[in-house]
Amino acid sequence: MPALTAYSFGPGFWLLFLANFFSFMALEFCFPVVSLLIGDLGGGSAAMGVAMAAMVGAALAARVVGGRLAGRFGLKAIAVAAMIFEGVALILQLVAQEVGLVLVARTVFGIGYGLSTTALNAWVLAAVPNERMGRAVGLFGIGTTFAMVAGPFAGFIVYVDWGGNTANAGIALAMVAVALAVVLPAAETRAAKGAAATGAGPARVERRGRPGAGVRPAAPVAAIMLMSLCYGTTMSFLPVYAVSLGIADAGVYFLVQALAAVVVRYPAGHVQDRRGLRHVLVPGFLFAAGGYAVLAGLEGTVGLFAAAALFGAGFGIVEPAVQAWMVMIFPKTEGARANGLFFNAFDTGMAIGALAVGLLAGFVGFSWLFAAGAVLLAGAALLSTAAVVVPPPVGNGQEGQPVRGSRSGDAGRV
């Protein structure tokens, strides 16, 4: 049974990579068709909104308890349970003949999604030292980003052209079965078992020049909520905005955005490991701000593609960097808690963005909201120059020891 080694991305890493990819692919595969299914069963827009809210709410709740359950049963057990929940949800969707059962299915899937994102990420990152964390997070997340590219498009085509809900839910169920099959032979390392336990609490995030006067995980939580708020806004409203401007190629925006995110993830992680966290956060937020600025003044297809490339690159840099930041400020024994907090903040930011923009767009228009987002993202870039990571205690009674890069030797650069 292959295990993840501490200083190389070995067979265990790639087993968990595949499990994460197929699990997330099943999620994305069903995303665009749930509303179609509810409509086909006679439901309206309110039921479609409830389906999304039920899944997100269940995922948030599952992550809250997932870390505690991992401490008792282990990360592997939680990952296996997650796949089972997802499989049961897809079986319910497969046989659903009324809207109520679809809502139950999405709730159950949300539980599995919440548990899988917590367990798989904590498991794979537990054995990775801090000086390689950026590359590990960037590489592991490429599978998620590929799923975001291919899943919604493929799921829509299958539902519309290949046999509706039966084909869609059946294929998604097969994906979850593959995810379960590759999780089972993966060995839970000693480090992963330690990451499932409950530790003493997170370390501080201190500001330069003010040692000891910092916050706990509030800084990375705020960073990822802002980025996911902007990401959720583009995912929810970019097509409507583009159509209102007479731009017909809005769908390609998401492909360009996702591809840009894939391209930059691993190189950005390498820069983070060698140069430090602020060296990726600052340009990442600036790229995203540039994308939103282009959207605010959008006039044609060329601008749309430029905005997609800029925002996609910014998202692909910031999202894995903040996840690595979150993991590093928690003790290794609280890896499940750190990842659960990260994904809860991400999903909450997406929900807030979609809700807030939906309420405000009718009053001020999308252009002004994108301009406001650009200002917020640029402000985040400025604030990122002032935040540094203080690692948690490592068992020798010392707190706040600098993280030394494995190659650069730049002690204290974070």
C-alpha positions as CSV (number, residue, x, y, z in Angstrom):
1,M,0.0,0.0,0.0
2,P,1.9,3.1,-1.2
3,A,2.3,6.0,1.2
4,L,3.1,9.6,0.7
5,T,6.7,10.3,1.5
6,A,7.7,13.5,3.2
7,Y,10.0,15.0,0.5
8,S,8.7,13.6,-2.7
9,F,5.4,13.4,-4.6
10,G,5.3,9.6,-4.6
11,P,2.6,7.0,-5.4
12,G,0.6,7.9,-2.3
13,F,0.4,11.5,-3.4
14,W,-0.9,10.6,-6.9
15,L,-3.5,8.1,-5.5
16,L,-5.0,11.0,-3.4
17,F,-4.6,13.3,-6.4
18,L,-6.8,11.0,-8.5
19,A,-9.3,10.5,-5.6
20,N,-9.7,14.3,-5.3
21,F,-10.0,14.8,-9.0
22,F,-12.7,12.2,-9.6
23,S,-14.6,13.3,-6.5
24,F,-14.5,16.9,-7.6
25,M,-15.3,15.9,-11.2
26,A,-18.5,14.3,-10.0
27,L,-19.4,17.5,-8.2
28,E,-18.7,19.7,-11.2
29,F,-20.4,17.2,-13.6
30,C,-23.7,17.6,-11.9
31,F,-23.5,21.4,-11.2
32,P,-25.1,22.7,-14.4
33,V,-27.8,20.0,-14.7
34,V,-29.4,20.1,-11.2
35,S,-31.4,23.2,-12.2
36,L,-32.3,21.5,-15.5
37,L,-33.5,18.4,-13.6
38,I,-35.5,20.4,-11.1
39,G,-37.1,22.3,-14.0
40,D,-37.9,19.0,-15.8
41,L,-39.6,17.8,-12.6
42,G,-41.8,20.9,-12.3
43,G,-39.7,23.0,-9.9
44,G,-39.0,26.7,-10.2
45,S,-36.1,29.0,-9.5
46,A,-36.8,29.0,-5.8
47,A,-36.2,25.3,-5.6
48,M,-33.1,25.6,-7.7
49,G,-31.7,28.1,-5.2
50,V,-32.6,25.9,-2.3
51,A,-30.8,23.0,-3.9
52,M,-27.5,25.0,-4.1
53,A,-28.0,26.4,-0.6
54,A,-28.7,22.9,0.8
55,M,-25.5,21.5,-0.7
56,V,-23.3,24.4,0.5
57,G,-24.9,24.4,4.0
58,A,-24.4,20.6,4.3
59,A,-20.8,21.0,3.2
60,L,-20.1,23.7,5.8
61,A,-21.7,21.7,8.6
62,A,-19.8,18.5,7.5
63,R,-16.4,20.3,7.7
64,V,-17.2,21.6,11.2
65,V,-17.5,18.1,12.5
66,G,-15.2,16.4,10.0
67,G,-12.0,17.5,11.7
68,R,-13.2,16.1,15.1
69,L,-14.4,12.9,13.5
70,A,-11.0,12.5,11.8
71,G,-9.3,12.7,15.2
72,R,-11.3,9.7,16.3
73,F,-11.5,7.6,13.2
74,G,-8.6,8.8,11.0
75,L,-8.5,10.7,7.8
76,K,-8.7,7.6,5.6
77,A,-12.0,6.6,7.2
78,I,-13.4,10.1,6.7
79,A,-12.4,10.1,3.0
80,V,-14.0,6.7,2.5
81,A,-17.2,7.9,4.3
82,A,-17.2,11.0,2.0
83,M,-17.2,8.8,-1.1
84,I,-20.0,6.7,0.3
85,F,-22.1,9.8,1.0
86,E,-21.5,11.1,-2.5
87,G,-22.4,7.7,-4.0
88,V,-25.6,7.5,-2.1
89,A,-26.5,11.1,-3.1
90,L,-26.0,10.2,-6.8
91,I,-28.1,7.1,-6.5
92,L,-30.9,9.2,-5.0
93,Q,-30.5,11.7,-7.9
94,L,-30.6,8.8,-10.3
95,V,-34.0,7.6,-9.1
96,A,-35.5,11.0,-8.3
97,Q,-39.0,11.6,-9.7
98,E,-39.8,14.6,-7.6
99,V,-38.1,17.8,-6.6
100,G,-38.0,17.0,-2.8
101,L,-35.8,13.9,-3.5
102,V,-33.4,16.0,-5.6
103,L,-33.1,18.4,-2.6
104,V,-32.3,15.5,-0.3
105,A,-29.8,14.2,-2.8
106,R,-28.0,17.5,-3.0
107,T,-27.9,17.8,0.8
108,V,-26.4,14.3,1.1
109,F,-23.9,15.1,-1.6
110,G,-22.9,18.3,0.3
111,I,-22.0,16.2,3.3
112,G,-19.7,14.0,1.2
113,Y,-18.2,17.0,-0.5
114,G,-17.5,18.7,2.8
115,L,-15.9,15.6,4.3
116,S,-13.8,14.8,1.2
117,T,-12.3,18.3,0.8
118,T,-11.4,18.3,4.5
119,A,-9.9,14.8,4.7
120,L,-8.1,14.5,1.3
121,N,-6.4,17.8,1.6
122,A,-5.3,17.3,5.2
123,W,-4.2,13.8,4.4
124,V,-2.0,14.7,1.4
125,L,-0.5,17.8,3.0
126,A,0.3,16.2,6.4
127,A,3.6,14.7,5.2
128,V,4.7,17.8,3.3
129,P,7.2,20.1,5.0
130,N,6.5,23.8,5.0
131,E,9.3,24.6,2.6
132,R,7.5,22.5,-0.1
133,M,4.0,23.4,0.9
134,G,3.4,25.9,-2.0
135,R,4.4,23.4,-4.7
136,A,2.3,20.6,-3.0
137,V,-0.8,22.7,-2.8
138,G,-0.4,24.0,-6.3
139,L,0.2,20.6,-7.8
140,F,-2.6,18.8,-5.9
141,G,-5.1,21.5,-6.9
142,I,-4.4,21.1,-10.6
143,G,-6.8,18.2,-10.6
144,T,-9.5,20.3,-9.0
145,T,-9.0,23.0,-11.6
146,F,-9.1,20.5,-14.5
147,A,-12.4,19.2,-13.1
148,M,-13.7,22.8,-13.1
149,V,-12.8,23.1,-16.7
150,A,-14.2,19.8,-18.0
151,G,-16.9,18.9,-15.6
152,P,-19.7,21.4,-16.2
153,F,-19.3,21.3,-20.0
154,A,-19.3,17.5,-20.1
155,G,-22.1,17.2,-17.6
156,F,-24.3,19.6,-19.6
157,I,-23.6,17.7,-22.9
158,V,-24.4,14.4,-21.3
159,Y,-27.6,15.6,-19.8
160,V,-28.9,17.3,-23.0
161,D,-27.6,14.9,-25.7
162,W,-26.9,11.6,-24.0
163,G,-29.9,10.6,-22.0
164,G,-30.8,13.2,-19.3
165,N,-30.5,12.6,-15.6
166,T,-30.0,8.9,-15.9
167,A,-26.8,9.2,-18.0
168,N,-25.5,12.2,-16.0
169,A,-26.0,10.8,-12.5
170,G,-24.8,7.3,-13.7
171,I,-21.5,8.7,-15.0
172,A,-21.0,10.8,-11.9
173,L,-21.6,7.7,-9.8
174,A,-18.9,5.9,-11.7
175,M,-16.5,8.7,-11.0
176,V,-17.2,8.5,-7.3
177,A,-16.6,4.7,-7.5
178,V,-13.2,5.3,-9.1
179,A,-12.4,7.9,-6.4
180,L,-13.2,5.3,-3.7
181,A,-11.2,2.6,-5.5
182,V,-8.0,4.7,-5.5
183,V,-8.5,5.9,-1.9
184,L,-8.7,2.3,-0.5
185,P,-5.1,1.3,-1.3
186,A,-3.6,4.5,-0.1
187,A,-1.8,4.2,3.2
188,E,-2.5,6.7,6.0
189,T,0.9,7.8,7.1
190,R,1.9,8.5,10.7
191,A,2.0,12.2,9.8
192,A,-1.6,12.0,8.4
193,K,-2.8,10.3,11.6
194,G,-1.2,13.1,13.6
195,A,-3.0,15.6,11.3
196,A,-6.3,14.1,12.3
197,A,-5.8,14.7,16.0
198,T,-6.7,17.9,17.8
199,G,-3.8,20.2,18.6
200,A,-3.2,23.1,20.8
201,G,-4.5,25.8,18.4
202,P,-3.4,27.9,15.6
203,A,-0.3,30.1,15.6
204,R,-0.4,33.8,15.2
205,V,-0.2,35.8,12.0
206,E,1.9,38.8,12.9
207,R,2.5,42.0,11.1
208,R,6.0,43.1,10.4
209,G,7.3,45.4,13.2
210,R,4.6,44.3,15.7
211,P,5.8,41.0,17.1
212,G,3.2,39.3,19.1
213,A,0.4,41.7,18.0
214,G,-1.4,39.6,15.4
215,V,-4.5,37.6,14.7
216,R,-5.1,33.9,14.5
217,P,-6.4,32.6,11.1
218,A,-8.3,35.8,10.4
219,A,-5.9,37.1,7.7
220,P,-5.9,34.0,5.5
221,V,-9.7,33.6,6.0
222,A,-10.3,37.2,4.9
223,A,-7.9,36.7,1.9
224,I,-9.7,33.6,0.6
225,M,-13.1,35.0,1.3
226,L,-12.4,38.0,-0.8
227,M,-11.0,36.0,-3.7
228,S,-13.8,33.5,-3.6
229,L,-16.4,36.3,-3.4
230,C,-15.0,37.7,-6.6
231,Y,-14.7,34.2,-8.1
232,G,-18.3,33.4,-7.2
233,T,-19.5,36.7,-8.8
234,T,-17.9,35.9,-12.1
235,M,-19.2,32.4,-12.1
236,S,-22.8,33.5,-11.3
237,F,-23.2,36.8,-13.3
238,L,-20.5,37.0,-16.0
239,P,-22.7,35.4,-18.7
240,V,-25.6,37.8,-17.9
241,Y,-23.3,40.8,-17.9
242,A,-21.7,39.8,-21.2
243,V,-25.0,39.2,-22.9
244,S,-26.2,42.6,-21.7
245,L,-23.3,44.1,-23.6
246,G,-24.0,42.1,-26.7
247,I,-21.0,39.7,-26.3
248,A,-21.8,36.3,-27.6
249,D,-18.7,34.3,-26.5
250,A,-19.3,34.5,-22.8
251,G,-19.0,30.8,-22.3
252,V,-15.4,30.8,-23.5
253,Y,-14.5,33.1,-20.6
254,F,-14.7,30.2,-18.1
255,L,-12.4,28.0,-20.2
256,V,-9.8,30.8,-20.5
257,Q,-10.1,31.6,-16.8
258,A,-9.6,28.0,-15.8
259,L,-6.7,27.3,-18.2
260,A,-4.9,30.4,-16.9
261,A,-5.4,29.1,-13.3
262,V,-4.0,25.7,-14.3
263,V,-0.9,27.2,-16.0
264,V,0.2,29.4,-13.1
265,R,-0.5,27.1,-10.1
266,Y,2.6,25.0,-9.9
267,P,5.1,27.7,-10.9
268,A,3.6,30.1,-8.3
269,G,4.0,27.4,-5.7
270,H,7.6,27.1,-6.6
271,V,8.1,30.9,-6.2
272,Q,6.3,30.8,-2.9
273,D,8.5,28.1,-1.5
274,R,11.7,29.9,-2.6
275,R,10.8,33.5,-2.1
276,G,8.0,33.6,0.3
277,L,4.3,34.0,0.6
278,R,4.1,37.8,-0.1
279,H,5.9,37.3,-3.4
280,V,2.9,35.4,-4.8
281,L,0.0,37.1,-2.9
282,V,0.9,40.6,-4.1
283,P,1.1,39.8,-7.8
284,G,-1.8,37.3,-7.6
285,F,-4.2,39.9,-6.1
286,L,-2.9,42.5,-8.7
287,F,-3.6,40.2,-11.6
288,A,-7.1,39.5,-10.2
289,A,-7.7,43.3,-9.7
290,G,-6.6,43.9,-13.3
291,G,-9.1,41.3,-14.6
292,Y,-11.9,43.0,-12.6
293,A,-10.8,46.4,-13.9
294,V,-11.1,45.1,-17.5
295,L,-14.5,43.7,-16.7
296,A,-15.6,47.1,-15.3
297,G,-14.9,48.7,-18.7
298,L,-15.7,45.7,-20.9
299,E,-16.6,46.5,-24.5
300,G,-15.9,43.4,-26.6
301,T,-14.6,39.8,-26.9
302,V,-10.9,40.8,-26.7
303,G,-11.5,42.5,-23.4
304,L,-13.5,39.5,-22.2
305,F,-10.6,37.1,-22.9
306,A,-8.1,39.5,-21.4
307,A,-10.2,39.7,-18.2
308,A,-10.5,35.9,-18.1
309,A,-6.7,35.4,-18.4
310,L,-5.9,38.1,-15.8
311,F,-8.4,37.0,-13.2
312,G,-7.8,33.3,-13.8
313,A,-4.0,33.8,-13.3
314,G,-4.7,35.8,-10.1
315,F,-7.1,33.1,-8.8
316,G,-4.6,30.3,-9.7
317,I,-1.9,32.1,-7.7
318,V,-3.8,33.3,-4.7
319,E,-6.1,30.3,-3.9
320,P,-3.3,27.7,-3.4
321,A,-1.1,30.2,-1.7
322,V,-3.7,31.0,0.9
323,Q,-4.4,27.3,1.4
324,A,-0.7,26.7,2.1
325,W,-0.7,29.8,4.4
326,M,-3.6,28.4,6.4
327,V,-2.0,25.0,6.7
328,M,1.3,26.4,7.8
329,I,-0.1,28.6,10.6
330,F,-1.8,25.6,12.2
331,P,0.1,22.8,13.9
332,K,0.5,19.6,11.8
333,T,-1.9,17.9,14.3
334,E,-4.7,20.3,13.2
335,G,-4.4,19.8,9.4
336,A,-8.0,18.7,9.1
337,R,-9.2,21.8,11.0
338,A,-7.0,24.1,8.9
339,N,-8.3,22.7,5.6
340,G,-11.9,22.6,6.8
341,L,-11.7,26.3,7.8
342,F,-10.1,27.1,4.4
343,F,-12.9,25.5,2.4
344,N,-15.6,26.8,4.6
345,A,-14.3,30.3,4.1
346,F,-14.1,29.7,0.3
347,D,-17.6,28.5,0.0
348,T,-19.0,31.2,2.3
349,G,-17.3,33.9,0.2
350,M,-18.8,32.4,-3.0
351,A,-22.3,32.4,-1.5
352,I,-21.9,36.0,-0.2
353,G,-20.7,37.2,-3.5
354,A,-23.5,35.7,-5.5
355,L,-26.1,36.9,-3.0
356,A,-24.7,40.5,-2.6
357,V,-24.1,41.1,-6.3
358,G,-27.5,39.7,-7.1
359,L,-29.2,42.2,-4.8
360,L,-27.0,45.2,-5.7
361,A,-26.7,44.8,-9.5
362,G,-30.2,46.1,-10.1
363,F,-29.4,49.3,-8.3
364,V,-25.8,50.2,-9.4
365,G,-25.1,47.9,-12.4
366,F,-22.5,45.3,-12.9
367,S,-19.8,47.7,-14.2
368,W,-19.7,49.6,-10.9
369,L,-19.6,46.4,-8.9
370,F,-16.7,45.0,-10.9
371,A,-14.9,48.4,-10.4
372,A,-15.5,48.1,-6.6
373,G,-14.1,44.5,-6.7
374,A,-11.0,45.7,-8.5
375,V,-10.4,48.3,-5.7
376,L,-10.9,45.6,-3.0
377,L,-8.5,43.3,-4.7
378,A,-5.9,46.0,-5.2
379,G,-6.3,46.8,-1.5
380,A,-5.7,43.2,-0.6
381,A,-2.5,43.3,-2.6
382,L,-1.3,46.2,-0.5
383,L,-2.2,44.5,2.8
384,S,-0.4,41.3,1.6
385,T,2.9,43.2,1.8
386,A,2.5,43.6,5.6
387,A,1.5,40.1,6.7
388,V,4.0,37.4,7.7
389,V,3.4,33.8,8.8
390,V,4.6,32.7,12.2
391,P,4.7,28.9,12.3
392,P,3.2,27.0,15.3
393,P,5.2,25.3,18.0
394,V,7.1,22.3,16.7
395,G,7.6,20.4,19.9
396,N,10.7,22.1,21.3
397,G,9.0,24.9,23.1
398,Q,9.9,27.4,20.4
399,E,7.3,29.4,18.6
400,G,7.7,31.6,15.6
401,Q,10.8,29.9,14.2
402,P,11.4,30.9,10.6
403,V,10.7,28.5,7.8
404,R,13.9,27.8,5.9
405,G,13.6,27.1,2.2
406,S,14.9,23.8,1.2
407,R,17.0,25.4,-1.6
408,S,17.1,29.1,-1.2
409,G,18.1,29.2,2.5
410,D,16.1,32.3,3.0
411,A,15.2,32.0,6.6
412,G,12.2,33.9,7.7
413,R,10.9,34.7,4.2
414,V,7.2,33.8,4.2
